[in-house]
Amino acid sequence: MTGDRRPTLRTERIRLEPLTSRHAELLVELDSDPEVLRHIFGRALPRDEVLTEHLPRRLRPDGPPRGIGCWAGFGTDDGRFLGWWTLAVDDEDPTTAELGYRLRRDAWGHGLATEGSRALLDHAFGTLRLPYVWATTMAVNAGSRGVMRKLGMTHVRTEVQEWDDPLPGAELGEVRYEISREDWALPGSGISPGPEGRTSARRS
């Protein structure tokens, strides 16, 4: 199977378009804010590192043909870049995907991470028919954990790893949340019978 099967997804406030190399400078700007990366790298990323190390991972060629990968999010009212969302390739279990999101600091606190993630879960379960989707974050990342709970994801385990240069809070470990297609489809918490899903995600 060839070609990019990632659709453009639309919610009430967000247009999610497949991430490509033309979005590179937007990712450079996003990763220049150390607060955005506080629970990931603990520092801002220089431009060269974003372009040579991290961008190629976002553009993995084995993701788009399966309909998964990364999406760049823009406000539907003003076209402002909000951040990115992803259904990342899972090397250990290719039948599933990892949900992720990274938003600009001025987009925090408005429910946008949850709204965009719901559109991706609708795509993952309603279109791709994945059995489950998972997500991880640092245990101390209360904001990200709150998004996962709002999505109906369940905390399944906490793992404490040893790091050469641990971030603050690393001693509390990293948490993993999961949600299955069956749980997403429960009345009031998942895909509705209609083709657009509960987030009214429109594909174009």
C-alpha positions in Angstrom: 0.0 0.0 0.0 1.4 3.4 -1.0 0.4 7.0 -0.6 -0.5 9.1 2.4 -3.7 7.9 4.0 -3.7 10.6 6.7 -6.9 12.8 6.2 -7.2 16.4 7.1 -9.3 16.4 10.3 -11.5 19.3 11.5 -13.0 19.9 14.8 -15.0 23.0 16.0 -11.8 24.9 16.7 -8.9 23.0 15.0 -7.9 22.1 11.5 -5.4 19.1 11.7 -3.5 18.7 8.5 -0.8 16.0 7.8 2.6 17.2 9.0 5.1 17.6 6.2 8.5 19.3 5.7 6.8 22.6 4.9 5.9 22.8 8.6 9.5 22.6 9.7 10.0 26.2 10.8 6.8 26.0 12.9 8.2 23.1 14.8 11.5 24.9 15.3 9.6 27.8 16.9 7.5 25.4 19.0 10.6 23.6 20.3 12.4 26.9 21.1 10.2 27.3 24.2 11.8 25.4 27.2 8.6 25.4 29.1 6.9 23.5 26.3 9.6 20.8 26.6 9.9 20.9 30.4 8.7 17.3 30.8 10.3 16.0 27.7 13.8 17.4 27.3 14.0 19.9 30.1 15.4 22.5 27.7 14.7 24.3 24.4 16.0 22.6 21.3 18.3 24.4 18.9 17.1 24.7 15.3 19.7 22.3 13.8 18.6 19.6 16.3 15.0 19.9 15.5 15.6 19.7 11.7 18.2 17.0 11.7 17.1 14.7 14.5 13.5 15.2 15.5 11.8 16.3 12.3 12.8 13.1 10.4 11.1 11.0 13.2 7.9 13.0 12.7 8.1 12.2 9.0 8.7 8.5 9.2 7.8 7.0 5.8 6.2 3.9 7.3 3.6 5.9 9.1 1.6 7.8 6.5 0.8 4.7 4.3 -1.0 3.2 7.3 -2.9 6.4 7.9 -1.0 7.3 11.1 1.7 9.8 11.7 1.7 13.5 12.7 -0.7 16.3 12.1 -0.1 20.1 12.4 -2.9 21.9 14.1 -4.2 25.3 13.2 -7.0 27.4 14.6 -10.1 27.4 12.4 -10.9 31.0 13.2 -7.5 32.6 12.7 -5.3 30.0 11.1 -2.8 30.3 14.0 -0.4 27.4 14.5 -1.3 25.6 17.7 1.1 22.6 17.8 1.1 19.1 16.6 -0.7 15.8 17.4 0.4 12.3 16.6 -0.5 8.7 16.3 3.1 7.4 16.4 4.3 4.1 14.9 4.6 1.5 17.6 7.6 -0.7 16.7 6.8 -3.4 19.3 3.2 -3.7 18.3 2.4 -2.4 14.8 -1.3 -2.9 15.2 -1.5 -0.1 17.8 -0.2 3.5 18.0 0.9 6.0 20.6 -1.1 9.2 21.0 1.0 12.3 21.5 0.6 16.1 21.4 2.7 19.2 21.8 1.1 22.6 21.9 2.4 26.2 22.1 2.3 27.7 25.5 -0.3 30.3 24.5 -2.6 27.4 23.4 -2.6 25.7 26.9 -5.6 25.7 29.2 -8.3 25.9 26.5 -9.1 22.2 26.0 -7.3 22.2 22.6 -5.1 19.2 23.4 -8.1 17.2 24.3 -10.2 18.3 21.3 -7.4 17.5 18.8 -6.7 14.2 20.5 -10.4 13.2 20.3 -10.2 13.7 16.5 -7.2 11.5 16.2 -8.8 8.8 18.4 -11.9 8.9 16.2 -9.6 8.3 13.2 -7.6 5.6 15.0 -10.7 3.6 16.1 -13.4 4.6 13.6 -11.3 4.6 10.4 -8.2 2.5 11.0 -9.9 0.1 13.4 -6.9 -0.1 15.7 -7.5 -2.3 18.8 -6.1 0.2 21.3 -4.1 3.4 21.6 -1.7 4.3 24.4 0.1 7.4 25.7 2.9 8.1 28.2 4.2 11.1 30.1 6.1 11.9 33.3 4.1 11.2 36.4 4.5 14.8 37.5 3.0 16.1 34.2 -0.4 16.9 35.6 -1.6 18.7 32.5 -0.9 15.9 30.1 -2.3 13.3 32.5 -5.5 15.4 32.8 -5.9 15.3 29.0 -5.5 11.5 29.0 -8.2 11.2 31.7 -10.6 13.5 29.8 -10.2 11.2 26.8 -11.3 8.2 28.9 -7.9 6.6 28.9 -7.0 4.4 31.8 -3.7 4.5 33.8 -2.3 1.0 33.5 1.2 1.3 35.0 4.0 3.5 36.3 7.6 2.8 35.5 10.7 4.3 37.2 13.8 4.3 35.0 17.4 5.4 35.7 18.6 8.3 33.7 22.1 9.8 33.3 20.7 13.3 33.6 17.2 12.9 35.1 14.6 15.7 34.8 13.0 17.0 38.0 10.4 14.5 39.1 11.9 11.6 37.2 12.1 9.7 40.5 8.3 9.4 40.4 8.5 7.6 37.1 6.6 7.7 33.8 2.9 6.7 33.5 1.2 4.8 30.7 -2.5 5.3 29.8 -4.5 3.2 27.3 -7.9 3.1 25.7 -9.4 0.3 23.6 -11.7 0.6 20.6 -14.4 -1.0 22.6 -14.1 1.5 25.5 -14.0 4.5 23.0 -17.2 3.2 21.4 -19.2 3.1 24.7 -22.2 5.4 24.7 -21.2 8.9 25.9 -17.5 8.2 25.7 -16.5 7.3 22.2 -17.5 7.1 18.6 -21.1 7.9 17.7 -23.0 5.9 15.1 -22.6 8.6 12.6 -19.6 8.7 10.2 -18.1 11.8 11.6 -17.6 10.5 15.2 -18.4 12.3 18.4 -16.0 15.2 17.8 -17.7 16.0 14.5 -14.3 15.6 12.9 -14.7 16.3 9.2 -12.3 14.8 6.7 -11.2 16.6 3.6 
